[in-house]
Amino acid sequence: MSKRPTPVLLLRDDPLYHKYFKMLECGIDRTAVAIKMNVDGINPNVLDMDLDQPTYDCDAKERKIQPFTGLAKDHPSYKIYFEMLKVGVPKDGIKNSIKLHGLDENVIDLDPEEPFRDPSSPEN
């Protein structure tokens, strides 16, 4: 008897990502969707992938976002806020916006040119 191939689940059909693709279809800004994915612990790089590629039934923990190791100003969840600061938006307003998105508003106090470190982490 020959072994039947495992059915392939396409990225576009993966229930883990469905709501994010739907948000994009509804016209929600890509940056906002990426921020939401980060908040939910989902890797936003999926947005750049071919939706017709298989997900290979990967383990849920493989889908989780890995700790960010770049500069604070380049962190995908906070990049937009550092750009707002750069163009002169008051820091208190930026902190309010960060809180509304469920993120740590203390990150905006970091030096944007230094490596990112999570201010709420016990190591910091």
Buried (B, 14 or more C-beta within 10 A) or exposed (E): EEEEEEEEBEBBBBEBBEEBBEBEEEEEEEEEBBBBBBEBEBBBEBBEEEEEEBBEEEEEEEBEBEEBEEBBBBBBBBBBBBEBBEEEEEEEEBBEBBEEBEBBBEBBEBEBEEEBBBEEEEEE
